[in-house]
Amino acid sequence: MTDHDHDLDRSNEGAPAGLIGRRALLGAAGAIGAAVGLGALAPSAASAAARSRLAAAAGRAASAPPAGAMKLGWVLPTTGALASSFKPIYASAQVAVDDLNAAGGVLGAPIEVIEYDDEANPARQPAVFRKVSEDGVSFVCGPTGSSAALAGVPVATELKVITFANANATALTDAATYPYNFTFNYTAVTLAEVLLAGAQSLGLTKVAILAEDSALGQEVTEIAPEIAETLGVELVASEKHPLDASDFRPYLRTLQDSGAEGIVSIQSSGPNIAATLQGLDNLGWAPPIVGSALHIALDTVLKTASDELLPQLYTIQFKNWTRQGDEPVGEAQRDFIAKLSAIEGTAGRELAVAGNGNYDYLTLLAKVIEEIGAYDVDAIRDALEATTAYEGLSATFSFSAESHAGVDADALTIASIASINDAESEGIYLQAIEA
């Protein structure tokens, strides 16, 4: 059987551990590939129309064998206000590339990475993606952040570039609008659900929202009232701040005066999070905070939070990256963290990198390309849409021809920031809070 003849309609049962492509693509890369095991490409679970499209796409791909290395673009801010927060998370993509190349690359050739600095600026996205297309790049990690992604993904769609926009905007998961973007992160709707349910599990009945003035902040503040009402949580105030804000005391006073018992924080910038914690300290107010990115800015949080405030801080996180009760984090996740720690600039920032989805996106993408046997983006899109129950490092991912949202709230939890100081945390793994 040639590479073009592989049957895509198969389940996980009987599949070798690690990536299947190139006869165990990641199996030769070490413990991660062996321990994780790749989930199923499962057209059998899809509609008859999807199966027909997939078969036709595979036929097209078979007639157009690839040439040369797989070009992979990283659209990320290497300069600008968000570079310090966003650039390090691409270390997970580097681990994936290293693993795949160590196992022989994709279709027998190494992956070539090309970086594009977008400054996390929506206005730069059209020019960046035109350059991506001019360079012959068909696969991209990024953009990162909802505002940049909502500007970049439409251009990538026109150019038929497959993307994993590392962003939470729910609109990006609409397969009809963005057929070439796949989300390995949680959506803004899921984020709001998990954070508000987390606040409820902490015993809070009155909460307020502090959100950055971004696409993500806008979406969460719009959908939060309905979700809060469903949960029986009273949303007493909502404040949005510009990304360049420095004094957060006016926003925090408004939340405090509203009678809020706790805060839901939608903030991506480390400086914004630090200024918020400093403002709370100045006000002498230490409410519980359930945040969207406290784990991403963990080093900043630990340096800034007062002893009184630190035990009150909680963050969203994938369950697979937390300690669940007495259960430790899995061996595959530990192996991955060990590889991350060896990359310059990531030691102490492992949580900011681990759950962002780049590794799972690239290993699944490589698997699909190996199964199809070519770089036909339509064939690859159809195969990704037919993927169900793919066991990644962060979660179990499933897609469809209608939705490119890979995970739901069941894959997520909130975790205690202060638990990083527990002996069991090993300085990395936070303790999940039981609902």
HUVENRA-V40494 format. One record per helix or strand. SS is the DSSP state (alpha for helix, beta for strand). FROM is the first residue (numbers start at 0). TO is the last residue. If there is no record, write none. Layout:
ss;from;to
SS;FROM;TO
SS;FROM;TO
This chain:
ss;from;to
alpha;2;4
alpha;20;23
alpha;26;28
alpha;30;35
beta;39;40
alpha;42;44
alpha;47;61
beta;69;75
alpha;82;101
beta;105;105
beta;108;108
beta;110;116
alpha;121;133
beta;138;143
alpha;145;157
beta;161;165
alpha;169;172
beta;173;173
beta;180;180
beta;182;182
alpha;187;200
beta;205;211
alpha;214;230
beta;233;240
alpha;248;256
beta;261;265
alpha;269;282
beta;287;290
alpha;297;303
alpha;306;309
beta;312;317
alpha;318;320
beta;321;323
beta;326;326
alpha;330;340
alpha;349;353
alpha;357;371
alpha;376;384
beta;386;387
beta;389;390
beta;395;396
beta;402;402
beta;404;404
alpha;408;410
beta;411;415
alpha;417;420
alpha;422;424
beta;429;431
